[in-house]
Amino acid sequence: KADENIDTIMPMYTHLRQAQIGTFSHFALSYADALFRDLDRLYITYVRINQSPLGAGAIGGSRIKLDRQKTAKLLGFKGIVRNSIDASSSRDTIIEYTMELTIMMLTLSRMTEDFIIWSTDEFGYLDISDEYSSSSSAMPHKKNPDPLELLRAKAGTVSGNLFSMITIIKAIPSGYSRDLQEIKTSLWQASATTTQALKIMNYVVKSLIINKERMQQASGNSYAISFDLAELLAIKNGMSFRTAHKVMGLLVRKAISNNRQPLRMLREEDIREVLESLGSKLSAEEVLKDIKETAPQKSISSRQSLGSPNPMQEQTMVKLSRGRLSAYSKRIAKRKGLVDEALK
């Protein structure tokens, strides 16, 4: 979706208020990066999980000379948990794994919240396909995002699984105790729930209908362009950003008082009034010209900082993400091959 929407302009939000102009691609890539971090954590934790406890005995090993390294290799493990007490009673890697699943579910939950809000009539930025929606039992016009709402709730379920495991393990003494049996249910449930959630989110994202015109319209009438204009005033006129910020803040207030008109619809007299109230020597004509020339697309293209929604930056980020995904696919396939070989 990011690659398809590099030029899909939309407002970006902080505090659920329009903040700056960006692109849907930039939004999508932000979650791609978050999910890559989730994957990074799981990939690293696998190294700690992939250690065999076999041969540790009940707690103190065996007088039989077992080749623990060989059995570990035959079973597809990378190595062994060396200390026999640690091997029989520690579950920290399981807690770590479930915590990472919880973080991943939190990422997915935040995504669902954005999709649910942006698919409302009030926003209308995107449509969730009928396949992943439900009709109302009473109101024939409604299309409810039930699968996404359930996915959002499942983040709480997995969090509950994690806290259940932590609560069970918190006071267990060294050595095995039957309490540890109780963490299995939470472990399997957290794994299965997260796996299903990822599959559902993949299907939902692929089927999303992006309403580019609605996003463009919202961007064109948004006061979020004010930040770019404040920077432009500061750079062009050699003034402090604080002063430019105040100028634009008063111009926005003036536009709002004029029946919430877009900034580009301000009259030169309105701008002059604001500048005079601040004792500014800026030309009202020049300021109005800057406002009219700073369209959303130009605003984005002018961004210079690394990681911004500038189209050139977006293309680079898409390329880097594809590279990371390809590298992970190869490494995970190799790991899976080793496990499959051990299970033959």
N, C-alpha and C positions, 0 to 999 in steps of 0.2 A: 504493500500500500504506500510505503514511503516513496519508492521509486516512481510510482504513478502520480504522485501528488506534490512534486517539488514546486510546481507553480500554483498550487491550490492555496490561495491566500485566505487567512482567517485571523480573528483576534485571538491572542493568547491571554490567559487569565491568572491573576493572583487574587486571593480572597474571593474567588468567584466573581470578580469584577474585571472588565476588559483592561488589560495592562499595556501590552505592546502588540504590534502587528507581526504575525508570523505566518507559518504555513502548516497545513495538515501533515506534510512530510516531517517537519520538525517535531511535531507532537508525536507522531508514530515512532520516530527514531529515539525519542526520549524513553519510551517504554522498551524499545529494543535494547537500549543500553542497560536499563534496569534488569531486564530478563537475562542479558548476558552476565551481569554480576551474579544473579541467582544461579546461573549455570556454572560460573566460575567456582562458586562456593561448593556446589555439589561435586564438581569434578575433583576438587582438591580433597574434599572429605572422603571420597572413594578410596584414596590412597591409604587413609587411616582405617577405613572399614575393611579393606581388602587384605586383612591379616588373619591367619588361621589360628583359632584357639585349640584345635584338635591336638590331643596328646598331653594336655595340661593336667588331665585327671580331674578328680573332684576338687582339689585345691593345691595339692603338693606334688604333682608329677607321678612317675611310676618307676619301679625298679627295672622294668623291661626297657631295653634300649630302643626306644621308638625313634624312627627317622622323621621327625616333625617337619623338617624342610621338604622332604620328598613328598609326604602326604599333602602338604600345603600346595606344592606344585601340581600334583595330580588333580587336586580339587580346584585348580585355577586361581589360587591365592598368590599374591606377590611375595608374601613372607609370613612370619608367625608373630603372634603376641608372645613375647619371650617369657615374661614372668608368669608363673602358673596361677598365682592368686589373681593377678590382673586379668588373665585370660578367662578365668571362670566367673569373675564377679563384676567386672567393669562394663558399663553400658553408656559411657560418655559419648562414644561415637554415634550411637543410636539417637541420643538426645540431640547431638549436633546435626545429624541428618534431618531429624524431624523439625528442628528449629529452622533449617534452611528451606524445608518445604513450607513452613509457615510464612517465611519471608516472601517466598515465591507466590503464595496464595494472596498475601497482602498486595503484591504488585498487580496480580490479576484482578483483585477486588477494586483497586483504584481505577483500573482500566474500565471495568464494568460501570463504575459510577460515572465516569466521563461519558461513556457511550449512552447510558440511560438518560443523563441530563441533556446531552446534545441531540438526542432523538425526540425530545419533547416538542410539542407544537410551538412553544415559546422560543426555542432555539432553531430547530429544524435544520441543523447542520448535517445530519446523516439519518439514514433509515436503516433499521434492522430488518433483515429479510423475514418474510412470513414464516419461513421454515424454523426460525429461532425466535418466534413470537407466539403469543397466545391471544385468542379473541376473548372479549368480555362475555360473561354469561348473561349480562343484562343490557349492556350498551353496545349496540351494533357497530358504532363508528370506531371503537377502540381497538388498538393493537398493543398489547402489553408485553414488555420485555421480560417475561417470566423466567426464561432460562438464565439470563444475566442476573436477575435478582436472586435466584437460587445459588448461582455461582458465588455471588457476593456473600451470601450467608454461609456458604461452605468454608470461607476463610475463617469464620468464627469456629466452625467445627474442627478444623485442623489446629487452630490455636488451642482449642480445648483438649485435643489429643496431646499436644505438647505439654500443657500444664498438668494433665493427668499423669503423664510419665515422670515429670519433674517431681510432682508431689509424692509419687510412689518411691522414687529412688532417694529422696533427700535424706532419709534417716536410716538407710540400710547399712549395717556394719560390714566390714570386710569379709569376703567369702560369699559363697552363693546363699541366697535366701529365696524361698518360694514366692516372695513378693514380686520378684522379677518376671514371673510368668504373666503377671497382669499387664505388663507393658506391651505385650505382643499384639493384643487387639487394637490398641491405639496406633501402634506402628503400622499395621496392615491397613487400617482405615485411613490414616494420613496419606500413605503412599497411593492407595487406590483413588482417594478423593482428588488428590493433586493431579494424578495422571488423567483422570476424567475431565477435570477442569481445564487442563491444557488443551485437550482435544476439542472440547466445546469452544474455547476461546479461539482456537485456530480456525474452526469452521465459521464462527461469527465474523471474525475479521475478514476472512476471504469473501464473505457474502455482503459486507457492508456496502451500502449505496451512499456515496459522498455527494452531498448537494453543494457543488462548487459555487453555483450562482448565489445561493443564500449566504454562504461564507463571504463571498466577494462583496455582497451588498452590506453585510454587517461590518465588514472592514472599512468600506468606503464611507460609512456614516459614523465610524467610531472615533471617539476622542483619544483613542490609544495612540494615534499618530502624534500626539502632543509631545511625547518623549523624544521622538526623532526631531521634531521642530525645535525643541528646547536645545538639543545638542547642536543643531544647525545654527541657531542664533548665537550660541556660545562660541562656536568655532569661527563663524563668518564675521562676527562683530567684536571678537576679542573680549567678551564679557564673561563673568563667572557663570558657572552652571546654575548656581543658586539664584542669580538674578534672572537668567533665562527661564528657569523653572517658575519663578513668580509671574513673569510676563505671560507664559503660556497658561498658568493656572487661572489668571484673571480673564484671559481670552476665552477659556473653556467656560468659566462662570458666565461670561457675557453671552456666549452661544446658547447655553442652557436656559438663560433668562429670556432669550429670543425664541421661545417655543422649541427648545432643544434642536436648533438648527445645526447642521454640520459646520465645522470650522471654516470650510471653503466658502460658505454662504455669508460669512461676516462681511459687513460693509467697511470700507476704508475709514469712515467716521467712527465706527465702533472701536476699531483698532487704535485710532488716534486718541480716543477718549481714555483707553486703558493706558497707553504709553504716557500720556500727559499726567495721569493720576500717579504714575511712578516717577515722574520727572525724567523720563527716558528721552534721549535724543534720537532714538531709532526712527527710521522713516516708515510711516504707516503703509505707504505704497509698497515698499520693499518687503515688509513683513507679510502683507497680503499676497504678494507675488510668491514668496517662499511657501506660504500655506497652500496655495493653489497648485504649485508645481510639485509638492511633496505628496504624490499619490502613494497608496499602499505598496505597489510594486517597486517604485523608486525607493521607498523607505527601506524595504528589505534588501534591495540590491546595494544600498549604500553602507550596509553593516560591514565593518572591517574585522571585528574580533573573531578569533578562532572559536568555532562551535556555534556560530550564529545561524539564522535561517537564510542567509545569503545563498542563492541557488548553487554557486560554486562550492560552498561549504557543504551543502546538502548532498551534492553528487559525490563528494569525497567521503562523507559519512556513510552513504549507502554502499559505496564500494568497500569501505573498511568493514562494514557489518557483514557483507556477503563473504568477505575473506575470512572473518572470524567464524562464521557459520560453517563454511567449507572445512576449515581446519578442525573444528570440533567434530564435525560429522566423521572425518577420517579417524581421529583419535578414539572416538567412542566406538566406532565400528571395530577398531583393533582390539579394544578391551572386550567387547562383546564376543569377538571371535575366540579369545582366550577362554572365556567362561563357557562358551558353547562347546569348545574342544574338550574341556574338562568334564562336561556332562555327558559326553558320548559313551 
